[in-house]
Amino acid sequence: MRMLSRTLLLTLLSAPLMAQADTLRCGSQLVSLDDRRFEVLQKCGEPAFRDLVGYSLGPSERREYQIEEWVYGPDNGMLSILTFEGTRLRAIERRRSR
């Protein structure tokens, strides 16, 4: 019983940390997964770097989507790497700048 309550407590405490990976703050604006490319540009401005990673097939495999990574920062020693599939934001990754 004690182990179960510890596991539940750790899960509840880590839930907000997991939710933060789905958003990125740009000034006073928030960028979220599934935002469009132009919305990210309006909120965050031009990225420091843009890389074309490759292409991916869509769900029906009839349409090819461009995969692109945008890099913002470093901001307080952290880089923000945004991955777009087509025109939609699919991933937000934060890494320490080296």
N, C-alpha and C positions, 0 to 999 in steps of 0.2 A: 504494500500500500504506500509506503514511504517513497519507494522508487518511482511509482506511478505519479505521485504528486510532484516530485522533482522534475520528471520529464514534462509534465503538463506546464509547470511554471517556466521551464526553459523555453518551451514552444511558444508560450504566450509572450515572453519577453523578447524573443527573437523575431516575432511577426512584424513589428514596425521596421526592423532592419531589412527584411526581405522586400517590403513594399517600397523602400527608398530606391532600390535598384531599378524600379520602373519609371522613375522621374529624374529630371536634372533641372537644377535651378540656374537660370540665366538672368542675372540681375534680380528684378522683382517678378520675373515670369517663370512659369514651370513648363517644361517640355516633357511629354509623356509618350509611352509606347503607342504606336499606331497614329501618331501625329504625321501630318504631311510634310514633305521637304520644305515647301515654302513657309509653313508655319514655324518650323525650326529656324529658318533664316531670319524671319521677322523677329523672333524672340531672342536669338543668340547672336545674330550677325554672321559674317563669313567665318568659316572654320580656319584654323591655322594651316591644316593640311587636309587634302581630299585624296583618297586612293580608290581606284576601281579595283575591286577584289575579283570579280568574275560575274558569272550569270547563273541563274537558277530557274528551273522550270516551275511554273505555277501549278496549282492543284489539279487542273485538268490536263496538264502537260501539253497544252496547245499554245501557251504563251511563255516567252522567256523574260525574266526579270533581271535587271542589272543590280548587282550587289556592290554597294559603295560604302566606304568608311570615312567619316568625318572626325577630325581630332580638334578638340578645344583645349586650351590651357598651355602651359601648366598654370593652375590656379592653386595657390598654397601647396605647391609640390605635387599636385594631382593632375593627371590627364584624363579627359573625358572622351571616350571613343564611342561614337554613335554609328550604328550599322543600319543602312537603309536597304530594303528590298523593294525595287521599283520606286515608288514615291512615298512609301510608308516606313516610319521608324520602327525597326524590329528589335533592336537591342541597345542598351546603354551600359557601358562598361567603364569602371573607374580604375586607374592604375597610377602607381607612384611614378613620377618622372625620374629618369635616371641621369 
